[in-house]
Each structure stands twice: as structure tokens, then as C-alpha cells.
Amino acid sequence: MDQDTVLAVFDREMRQGIRADGPGARVERVGGVVRHVGADADGWNGIVWSDLDEATADAAVAEQVEYFTSLGRGFEWKLYGHDRPADLPGRLRAAGFVPEPEETLMVADIKDLPTSIELPEGVRLLPVTDAAGVELAVAAQERAFGEARPYHRQLLLGQLAAGLPPAVVAMAGDVPVSAARMELHPGTSFASLWGGGTVPEWRGRGVYRALVAFRTRIAAEHGYRYLQVDASDQSRPILRRLGFVPLATTTPYVR
């Protein structure tokens, strides 16, 4: 993989060319900024791309703060390690943003990824096809990440309504122990993996790898070339072993 080339394609297709994530949401391009405005305050609101320099950064940040404040919404500035100016992180902090844990943008060529699904004894994969499945997925996510995830529920219900490929839940008997979803991005080279989380007592047993393989099959069937993940410290080593390559860091700055 030519990492610089793939990163440039990612920036162009997935950040500058981002599409709204559901009904009522919209994408707006204002000056050197591309922002996503959720359908409501529970949707995802944030900056996905910026082309700024030392002379324009402070004014652009202030403009976005004023805009989302006028809507009564908090929002995220999704900052990548190669974004400019180099001191943009400090400028965001000065404007009241708080950085969340850094993640790693990782990409793999789908043809190089394993698609065999190997599960621990007693675990099965359940595609999410109805509202009951959504609640199982949300329950697994909330236990895995230790926080409520109303946006996750909203996304899954939206995917169901739109007939998009299902999320998947790993079930140990009747108990949801892991869940993940994916997004297909028409007109791009990328499908993206999101929300992969496993409850503590089931980590290290191959459940996460099985969820990746399940979604890889779907992306391949739909003709996508790359899979993209914003990887946490926990998932990054697993993804590297599977064949994903780190391209950049990404940090959510939240206000």
C-alpha cells in the first residue's frame, strides 16, 4: 500500500466529500471548513475537514463555535495529525475544546484481509435486523465502553430503516457480549468499521476479529476496495495483525 496516496484519497473522499449520515442531517462547506450538522442535537455534529493556516485558523474556529452555539449544540472538531496549522490543537484548546483519547486511522485493502469467522465455543453472531437486535447491540456497546450511547441507537435504527447492511451482535447464549456496525460510502473506495466493542470478560478470545471478518465479507460483496477504522489502543494491535496499516492519528476535540 502506498500510504501517502491512500491517505490523500481518504482525505478527498471521506472528509472533503463527506455525505450526510441520515435523513435531516446535512453537510455544509464554509470557507476552509467542512462541517456535518446532525438532524438534531443527538446526531453527530462536527468538523470533518479544514484547510486553514496561521492567519485564518482562529477566525474559522470562532465562526464554528458561534454557529453550533446558535443551534444549541455541542460539537466535535475531528482533528487529524497532518491537519494544519501545526498549532491547531492549542488553538482549539484555547477556544474551549477538550481533547478525547487519540485514535489511529487504519486502512486495509479488503482483498488482503481474512474473511473466515472463528468464534469461541458458545458464541454466535446475530445480524441486527429489527429493533430488538438494536437494543442488544446497544446493551453490548454500553457495557463495553462504560457509557450511554443514544447516538449509536439512533444510527442503528436509521440503518435499519434505510435497508443498509446490518450491524452484528456476538451473543453468548442470550447475553450480548460484543457489537459492531459498518458504513458503506457510495461513490468512494471506502467502507468503514465503527463501534467494535467487547465486554471485559470476553476480550482476548477472538470475538472482535470475528466481527471484523463478518463486516469484511459485506464490504467485499459490495465492491469496496478499502476498510477504514479509527482504532483505539485496544483494537490497534489486533487490526495490525489482520493487515491494517496506520496512516495518521485522529483526535476528537469536543466542545
GUFI-591003 format. One record per atom (N, C-alpha, C): residue number from 1; atom name; x, z, y. Coordinates in steps of 0.2 Angstrom, whole numbers. Atoms other than C-alpha are relative to their C-alpha. Layout:
BEGIN
    i  at   east     up  north
  NUM  CA      X      Z      Y
...
This chain:
BEGIN
    i  at   east     up  north
    1   N      4      0     -6
    1  CA      0      0      0
    1   C      4      0      6
    2   N     -3      0     -6
    2  CA      6     -5     17
    2   C     -3      5      5
    3   N      3     -6     -3
    3  CA      2     12     25
    3   C     -2     -2      8
    4   N      1      2     -8
    4  CA      3      6     44
    4   C     -6     -5      0
    5   N      5      5      0
    5  CA     -8     -9     40
    5   C     -7      3     -2
    6   N      6     -3      2
    6  CA    -21      1     31
    6   C     -3      5      5
    7   N      2     -4     -5
    7  CA    -21     14     45
    7   C     -3     -4      6
    8   N      3      4     -6
    8  CA    -24      1     58
    8   C     -7     -3     -2
    9   N      6      3      2
    9  CA    -38     -7     48
    9   C     -5      6      0
   10   N      5     -6      0
   10  CA    -46     11     46
   10   C     -2      1      7
   11   N      2     -1     -7
   11  CA    -45     14     65
   11   C     -5     -5      3
   12   N      4      6     -3
   12  CA    -53     -3     69
   12   C     -7      0     -3
   13   N      7      0      3
   13  CA    -67     -2     56
   13   C     -4      6      0
   14   N      4     -6      2
   14  CA    -71     16     53
   14   C      0      4      7
   15   N      1     -4     -6
   15  CA    -68     23     71
   15   C     -2     -4      6
   16   N      2      4     -6
   16  CA    -69     10     84
   16   C     -7     -4     -2
   17   N      6      3      2
   17  CA    -83      1     74
   17   C     -5      4     -4
   18   N      5     -4      3
   18  CA    -92     16     68
   18   C     -7     -2      1
   19   N      8      1      0
   19  CA   -111     14     64
   19   C     -3      7      0
   20   N      4     -6      0
   20  CA   -124     27     67
   20   C     -2      2     -7
   21   N      0     -2      7
   21  CA   -126     38     52
   21   C     -7      1     -3
   22   N      7     -1      2
   22  CA   -145     38     51
   22   C     -5     -2      6
   23   N      5      1     -5
   23  CA   -162     35     60
   23   C      0      5      6
   24   N      0     -4     -7
   24  CA   -162     41     78
   24   C      7      2      2
   25   N     -7     -1     -3
   25  CA   -143     43     79
   25   C      2     -7      3
   26   N     -3      6     -4
   26  CA   -133     31     90
   26   C      7      1      1
   27   N     -7      0     -2
   27  CA   -116     26     94
   27   C      1     -3      7
   28   N     -1      2     -7
   28  CA   -110     24    112
   28   C      7     -1      2
   29   N     -7      2     -2
   29  CA    -94     16    119
   29   C      0      1      8
   30   N      0     -2     -7
   30  CA    -90     24    136
   30   C      7      0      2
   31   N     -7      0     -2
   31  CA    -73     19    144
   31   C      4     -1     -6
   32   N     -4      0      5
   32  CA    -60     23    132
   32   C     -2      5     -6
   33   N      3     -5      5
   33  CA    -71     34    121
   33   C     -6     -3     -4
   34   N      5      2      4
   34  CA    -82     30    106
   34   C     -3      7     -3
   35   N      3     -6      2
   35  CA    -95     44    103
   35   C     -6     -1     -5
   36   N      6      0      5
   36  CA   -108     47     89
   36   C     -5      6      3
   37   N      5     -4     -2
   37  CA   -124     55     95
   37   C     -5      1     -5
   38   N      4     -1      6
   38  CA   -134     63     81
   38   C     -8     -1      3
   39   N      7      1     -1
   39  CA   -153     61     80
   39   C     -3      7      4
   40   N      1     -7     -3
   40  CA   -154     80     85
   40   C      6      4      0
   41   N     -5     -5     -1
   41  CA   -144     95     88
   41   C      3      2     -7
   42   N     -3     -1      7
   42  CA   -142     97     69
   42   C      4     -6     -3
   43   N     -4      5      2
   43  CA   -135     80     67
   43   C      7      0      2
   44   N     -7     -1     -2
   44  CA   -117     76     69
   44   C      1     -4      7
   45   N     -1      2     -7
   45  CA   -112     74     87
   45   C      8      1      1
   46   N     -7     -1     -1
   46  CA    -94     70     92
   46   C      3     -7      2
   47   N     -4      5     -2
   47  CA    -80     59     97
   47   C      4     -3     -6
   48   N     -3      3      6
   48  CA    -73     47     84
   48   C      6     -4      1
   49   N     -5      5     -2
   49  CA    -61     36     94
   49   C      1      1      7
   50   N     -1      0     -7
   50  CA    -52     37    110
   50   C      6     -4      1
   51   N     -6      4     -2
   51  CA    -39     26    119
   51   C      1      2      7
   52   N     -1     -3     -7
   52  CA    -33     37    133
   52   C      8      1      1
   53   N     -7     -2     -2
   53  CA    -16     41    142
   53   C      0      6      5
   54   N      0     -6     -4
   54  CA    -10     55    153
   54   C     -4     -1      6
   55   N      4      0     -6
   55  CA    -19     48    168
   55   C     -7      0     -1
   56   N      7      0      1
   56  CA    -36     46    160
   56   C     -3      5     -4
   57   N      2     -4      5
   57  CA    -37     59    147
   57   C     -4      6      3
   58   N      4     -5     -2
   58  CA    -43     74    157
   58   C     -7     -2      3
   59   N      7      2     -3
   59  CA    -57     65    166
   59   C     -4     -2     -6
   60   N      4      2      6
   60  CA    -63     57    149
   60   C     -2      6     -4
   61   N      2     -7      3
   61  CA    -63     75    141
   61   C     -6      3      4
   62   N      5     -3     -5
   62  CA    -73     82    156
   62   C     -6     -4     -1
   63   N      6      4      0
   63  CA    -85     67    155
   63   C     -4      2     -6
   64   N      3     -1      6
   64  CA    -89     70    137
   64   C     -3      7     -1
   65   N      3     -7      0
   65  CA    -91     89    139
   65   C     -6      0      4
   66   N      6      0     -4
   66  CA   -103     86    153
   66   C     -6     -4     -3
   67   N      6      4      3
   67  CA   -113     73    143
   67   C     -3      4     -6
   68   N      3     -4      6
   68  CA   -115     84    127
   68   C     -4      6      3
   69   N      3     -6     -3
   69  CA   -119     99    138
   69   C     -7     -2      3
   70   N      7      2     -2
   70  CA   -133     89    146
   70   C     -5     -1     -5
   71   N      4      1      6
   71  CA   -140     86    129
   71   C     -2      7     -3
   72   N      1     -7      3
   72  CA   -139    105    125
   72   C      3      0     -7
   73   N     -3      1      7
   73  CA   -127    101    110
   73   C      7      2      0
   74   N     -7     -1      1
   74  CA   -111    107    104
   74   C      3     -7     -3
   75   N     -3      6      3
   75  CA    -99     93     98
   75   C      7      1     -2
   76   N     -7      0      3
   76  CA    -83     89     89
   76   C      4     -6      3
   77   N     -5      5     -2
   77  CA    -68     79     95
   77   C      4     -1     -6
   78   N     -4      1      6
   78  CA    -61     71     79
   78   C      7     -3      2
   79   N     -6      2     -2
   79  CA    -43     70     83
   79   C      5     -2     -6
   80   N     -5      2      5
   80  CA    -30     61     73
   80   C      7      1      2
   81   N     -6     -2     -2
   81  CA    -12     64     73
   81   C      4     -5      4
   82   N     -3      5     -4
   82  CA     -7     47     80
   82   C     -4     -2      7
   83   N      4      1     -6
   83  CA    -20     48     94
   83   C      4      2      6
   84   N     -4     -1     -6
   84  CA    -13     48    112
   84   C     -5      2      6
   85   N     -7     -2     -1
   85  CA     -8     55    124
   85   C      2      6     -5
   86   N     -3     -5      5
   86  CA      3     66    113
   86   C     -2      7      2
   87   N      2     -7     -2
   87  CA     -3     82    123
   87   C     -7      1      0
   88   N      7      0      0
   88  CA    -21     78    120
   88   C     -3      7     -4
   89   N      2     -7      3
   89  CA    -23     94    108
   89   C      0      5      6
   90   N      0     -5     -5
   90  CA    -18    105    123
   90   C     -5     -1      5
   91   N      5      2     -5
   91  CA    -29     96    135
   91   C     -7      2     -3
   92   N      7     -2      3
   92  CA    -44     99    123
   92   C     -1      8      0
   93   N      1     -7      0
   93  CA    -40    117    121
   93   C     -1      3      7
   94   N      1     -2     -7
   94  CA    -39    119    140
   94   C     -7     -1      2
   95   N      6      1     -2
   95  CA    -56    112    141
   95   C     -5      4     -5
   96   N      4     -5      3
   96  CA    -63    125    129
   96   C     -2     -2     -8
   97   N      1      2      7
   97  CA    -62    116    112
   97   C      4      5     -4
   98   N     -3     -4      4
   98  CA    -57    126     97
   98   C      2     -4     -7
   99   N     -1      4      6
   99  CA    -47    118     83
   99   C     -2      3     -7
  100   N      2     -3      7
  100  CA    -53    120     65
  100   C      6     -2     -5
  101   N     -6      2      4
  101  CA    -41    118     50
  101   C      2     -7      0
  102   N     -2      7      1
  102  CA    -31    102     49
  102   C     -1     -3     -7
  103   N      1      3      6
  103  CA    -35     90     36
  103   C      4     -6      0
  104   N     -5      6      1
  104  CA    -26     74     29
  104   C     -5     -6     -1
  105   N      3      6      2
  105  CA    -33     57     30
  105   C      3     -3     -6
  106   N     -3      3      6
  106  CA    -30     50     12
  106   C     -4     -6     -2
  107   N      3      7      2
  107  CA    -34     32      6
  107   C      3     -2     -6
  108   N     -2      3      6
  108  CA    -33     24    -11
  108   C     -3     -7     -1
  109   N      3      7      2
  109  CA    -35      6    -17
  109   C     -4      2     -6
  110   N      4     -2      5
  110  CA    -50      8    -28
  110   C      2     -3     -7
  111   N     -2      3      7
  111  CA    -43     -4    -42
  111   C      6      4     -3
  112   N     -5     -4      3
  112  CA    -29      9    -44
  112   C     -2      7     -2
  113   N      3     -7      2
  113  CA    -40     24    -47
  113   C     -3      0     -7
  114   N      3     -1      7
  114  CA    -45     31    -64
  114   C     -8      1      1
  115   N      7     -1     -1
  115  CA    -64     30    -67
  115   C     -3      3     -6
  116   N      2     -4      6
  116  CA    -65     40    -84
  116   C     -2      7      3
  117   N      3     -6     -2
  117  CA    -76     55    -82
  117   C      1      5     -6
  118   N     -1     -5      5
  118  CA    -69     70    -91
  118   C     -2      7      3
  119   N      3     -7     -3
  119  CA    -79     87    -89
  119   C      2      5     -5
  120   N     -1     -6      5
  120  CA    -76    104    -96
  120   C     -6      1     -4
  121   N      6     -2      4
  121  CA    -87    110   -110
  121   C     -5      3      3
  122   N      5     -3     -3
  122  CA   -104    114   -105
  122   C     -2     -2      7
  123   N      2      2     -7
  123  CA   -104    105    -88
  123   C     -2     -8     -1
  124   N      3      7      0
  124  CA   -114     89    -85
  124   C      0     -2      8
  125   N      2      2     -7
  125  CA   -116     78    -69
  125   C     -7     -2      0
  126   N      7      1     -2
  126  CA   -133     76    -61
  126   C      0     -4      6
  127   N      1      4     -6
  127  CA   -136     62    -49
  127   C     -6      3      4
  128   N      5     -3     -4
  128  CA   -146     68    -34
  128   C     -5     -5      1
  129   N      5      5      0
  129  CA   -162     58    -35
  129   C     -7      3      3
  130   N      6     -3     -3
  130  CA   -175     70    -27
  130   C      2      6      4
  131   N     -2     -6     -5
  131  CA   -177     85    -15
  131   C      2      6     -4
  132   N     -3     -6      4
  132  CA   -174     97    -29
  132   C      7     -1     -2
  133   N     -8      1      1
  133  CA   -157     89    -33
  133   C      3      1      7
  134   N     -4     -1     -7
  134  CA   -153     90    -14
  134   C      1      8      1
  135   N     -1     -7      0
  135  CA   -156    109    -15
  135   C      5      3     -5
  136   N     -5     -1      5
  136  CA   -145    110    -30
  136   C      7     -1      3
  137   N     -7      2     -3
  137  CA   -131    101    -21
  137   C      1      5      6
  138   N     -1     -5     -6
  138  CA   -133    112     -5
  138   C      2      7     -2
  139   N     -1     -7      2
  139  CA   -133    128    -15
  139   C      8      0     -3
  140   N     -7      1      2
  140  CA   -116    122    -23
  140   C      5      0      5
  141   N     -4      1     -5
  141  CA   -109    117     -7
  141   C      1      7      4
  142   N      0     -7     -4
  142  CA   -114    134      2
  142   C      4      5     -4
  143   N     -4     -5      4
  143  CA   -106    144    -12
  143   C      8     -2      0
  144   N     -7      2      0
  144  CA    -90    133    -12
  144   C      3      1      6
  145   N     -3      0     -6
  145  CA    -87    133      6
  145   C     -2      7      4
  146   N      2     -6     -3
  146  CA    -95    150     10
  146   C     -3      0      7
  147   N      4      1     -6
  147  CA   -106    144     24
  147   C     -6     -4     -1
  148   N      6      4      0
  148  CA   -123    137     28
  148   C      1     -7      2
  149   N     -1      7     -1
  149  CA   -124    118     28
  149   C     -6     -4      1
  150   N      6      4     -1
  150  CA   -140    112     36
  150   C      1     -8      1
  151   N     -1      7     -1
  151  CA   -132     96     41
  151   C      1     -4     -6
  152   N     -1      3      7
  152  CA   -127     92     23
  152   C     -7     -1     -3
  153   N      6      2      3
  153  CA   -145     94     18
  153   C     -4     -6      3
  154   N      3      5     -4
  154  CA   -151     83     32
  154   C      3     -7     -3
  155   N     -3      7      3
  155  CA   -138     69     26
  155   C     -3     -2     -6
  156   N      2      2      7
  156  CA   -143     70      8
  156   C     -7     -2      0
  157   N      7      2      0
  157  CA   -162     69     12
  157   C      0     -7      3
  158   N      0      7     -3
  158  CA   -158     54     23
  158   C      3     -5     -4
  159   N     -2      5      5
  159  CA   -148     45     10
  159   C     -5     -1     -5
  160   N      5      1      4
  160  CA   -162     48     -2
  160   C     -6     -5      3
  161   N      5      4     -3
  161  CA   -175     41     10
  161   C      2     -8      1
  162   N     -2      6     -1
  162  CA   -164     26     13
  162   C      2     -4     -6
  163   N     -2      3      6
  163  CA   -161     22     -5
  163   C      7     -1     -1
  164   N     -7      1      1
  164  CA   -142     24     -4
  164   C      2      3     -6
  165   N     -3     -3      7
  165  CA   -131     29    -19
  165   C     -1      7      0
  166   N      2     -8      0
  166  CA   -135     47    -24
  166   C      7      4      0
  167   N     -5     -5      1
  167  CA   -124     62    -22
  167   C      0      2     -7
  168   N     -1     -2      7
  168  CA   -119     71    -38
  168   C      1      7      0
  169   N     -1     -7      1
  169  CA   -120     89    -43
  169   C      3      1     -7
  170   N     -2     -3      7
  170  CA   -110     97    -58
  170   C     -4      6     -1
  171   N      4     -5      2
  171  CA   -121    108    -67
  171   C      3      4     -7
  172   N     -2     -4      6
  172  CA   -115    122    -79
  172   C     -6      3     -3
  173   N      7     -2      2
  173  CA   -131    125    -89
  173   C     -5     -2      6
  174   N      5      1     -5
  174  CA   -144    127    -75
  174   C      3      2      7
  175   N     -4     -3     -6
  175  CA   -131    133    -62
  175   C      4     -6      3
  176   N     -4      5     -3
  176  CA   -124    121    -49
  176   C      7      3      2
  177   N     -7     -3     -1
  177  CA   -105    123    -48
  177   C      4     -4      4
  178   N     -3      4     -4
  178  CA   -100    108    -38
  178   C     -4     -6      2
  179   N      4      6     -3
  179  CA   -107     94    -27
  179   C      4     -4      4
  180   N     -4      5     -4
  180  CA   -101     79    -18
  180   C     -5     -6      2
  181   N      4      6     -2
  181  CA   -108     64     -9
  181   C      5     -5      2
  182   N     -4      6     -2
  182  CA   -101     47     -3
  182   C     -4     -4      5
  183   N      3      4     -5
  183  CA   -105     35     11
  183   C      3     -7     -1
  184   N     -2      7      1
  184  CA   -104     16      9
  184   C     -1     -3      8
  185   N     -1      3     -7
  185  CA    -99      7     26
  185   C     -1     -7      0
  186   N      0      7      0
  186  CA   -106    -10     26
  186   C      4     -4      5
  187   N     -4      4     -5
  187  CA    -95    -23     34
  187   C      7      2      1
  188   N     -6     -2      0
  188  CA    -80    -13     31
  188   C      3      0     -7
  189   N     -3      0      7
  189  CA    -67    -11     17
  189   C      0      7     -3
  190   N     -1     -7      2
  190  CA    -70      7     15
  190   C     -7      3     -2
  191   N      5     -5      1
  191  CA    -82     19      6
  191   C      4      7      1
  192   N     -3     -6     -2
  192  CA    -79     37     10
  192   C     -3      6     -4
  193   N      2     -5      4
  193  CA    -80     53      0
  193   C      0      6      4
  194   N      1     -6     -5
  194  CA    -87     69      8
  194   C     -3      6     -4
  195   N      4     -6      2
  195  CA    -92     87      4
  195   C      2      2     -7
  196   N     -2     -3      7
  196  CA    -82     89    -13
  196   C      2      7      0
  197   N     -1     -7      0
  197  CA    -83    107    -16
  197   C     -2      3     -6
  198   N      1     -3      7
  198  CA    -82    118    -32
  198   C      0      7      1
  199   N      0     -7     -1
  199  CA    -87    136    -33
  199   C      6      3     -3
  200   N     -7     -3      2
  200  CA    -72    148    -35
  200   C      1      0     -8
  201   N     -2     -1      7
  201  CA    -74    152    -54
  201   C      0     -6     -4
  202   N      0      7      4
  202  CA    -75    133    -59
  202   C      6     -4      3
  203   N     -5      4     -3
  203  CA    -60    127    -49
  203   C      6      0     -5
  204   N     -5      1      4
  204  CA    -45    120    -58
  204   C     -1     -2     -7
  205   N      2      2      7
  205  CA    -55    114    -73
  205   C     -1     -8      0
  206   N      1      7      0
  206  CA    -56     96    -68
  206   C     -7     -3      2
  207   N      7      2     -2
  207  CA    -74     96    -61
  207   C      1     -5      7
  208   N     -1      4     -6
  208  CA    -68     89    -44
  208   C      3     -7     -2
  209   N     -3      7      2
  209  CA    -58     75    -52
  209   C     -6     -4     -3
  210   N      6      4      3
  210  CA    -74     70    -62
  210   C     -5     -2      6
  211   N      4      3     -5
  211  CA    -84     69    -46
  211   C      3     -6      4
  212   N     -3      5     -3
  212  CA    -71     58    -38
  212   C     -1     -6     -5
  213   N      0      6      5
  213  CA    -71     46    -54
  213   C     -8     -2      1
  214   N      7      2      0
  214  CA    -90     46    -53
  214   C     -2     -4      6
  215   N      1      4     -6
  215  CA    -90     40    -35
  215   C      4     -6      1
  216   N     -4      6      1
  216  CA    -76     28    -38
  216   C     -3     -6     -3
  217   N      4      5      3
  217  CA    -87     19    -50
  217   C     -5     -3      4
  218   N      6      3     -5
  218  CA   -101     17    -37
  218   C      4     -4      5
  219   N     -3      4     -5
  219  CA    -89     11    -24
  219   C      3     -7     -3
  220   N     -3      6      3
  220  CA    -81     -2    -36
  220   C     -6     -5     -1
  221   N      5      4      2
  221  CA    -98     -8    -41
  221   C     -3     -4      6
  222   N      2      3     -6
  222  CA   -102    -11    -23
  222   C      5     -5      4
  223   N     -5      4     -2
  223  CA    -86    -21    -20
  223   C      4      2      6
  224   N     -4     -2     -5
  224  CA    -77    -10     -8
  224   C      7      0     -3
  225   N     -7      0      2
  225  CA    -58    -10     -8
  225   C      3      7      0
  226   N     -3     -6     -1
  226  CA    -53      7     -2
  226   C     -5      6      0
  227   N      4     -6     -1
  227  CA    -59     25     -4
  227   C      4      4      5
  228   N     -3     -4     -6
  228  CA    -56     37     11
  228   C     -2      7     -1
  229   N      2     -7      0
  229  CA    -56     56     11
  229   C      4      4      5
  230   N     -4     -5     -4
  230  CA    -52     69     24
  230   C      1      6     -5
  231   N     -2     -5      5
  231  CA    -43     81     12
  231   C      2      6      3
  232   N     -3     -6     -1
  232  CA    -41     99     13
  232   C      6      2     -4
  233   N     -6     -2      4
  233  CA    -26    109      7
  233   C     -2      0     -7
  234   N      1     -1      7
  234  CA    -35    112     -9
  234   C     -1     -6     -4
  235   N      1      7      3
  235  CA    -40     94    -13
  235   C      6     -5      0
  236   N     -5      5     -1
  236  CA    -25     85     -7
  236   C      5      0     -6
  237   N     -4      1      6
  237  CA    -14     89    -22
  237   C     -3     -4     -6
  238   N      3      3      5
  238  CA    -27     83    -34
  238   C     -1     -7      2
  239   N      1      7     -2
  239  CA    -30     67    -24
  239   C      6     -4      0
  240   N     -6      3      0
  240  CA    -12     63    -23
  240   C      2     -2     -7
  241   N     -1      2      7
  241  CA    -11     64    -42
  241   C     -4     -5     -3
  242   N      4      6      2
  242  CA    -25     52    -43
  242   C      2     -6      3
  243   N     -2      7     -3
  243  CA    -17     39    -32
  243   C     -1      0      7
  244   N      1      1     -8
  244  CA    -22     43    -14
  244   C      6      1      3
  245   N     -6      0     -4
  245  CA    -10     41     -1
  245   C     -1      3      7
  246   N      2     -3     -6
  246  CA     -9     52     15
  246   C      2     -5      6
  247   N     -1      5     -5
  247  CA    -10     41     31
  247   C      1      4      7
  248   N     -1     -4     -6
  248  CA    -12     54     45
  248   C     -4      6     -1
  249   N      4     -6      0
  249  CA    -18     71     49
  249   C     -6     -1      5
  250   N      6      0     -4
  250  CA    -35     74     57
  250   C     -2      7      1
  251   N      2     -7     -2
  251  CA    -41     90     66
  251   C     -7      0      4
  252   N      6     -1     -4
  252  CA    -59     94     71
  252   C      1      5      6
  253   N      0     -5     -6
  253  CA    -59    101     89
  253   C     -7      1      2
  254   N      8     -1      0
  254  CA    -76    109     91
  254   C     -1      4      7
  255   N      2     -3     -6
  255  CA    -84    114    107
  255   C     -8      2      0
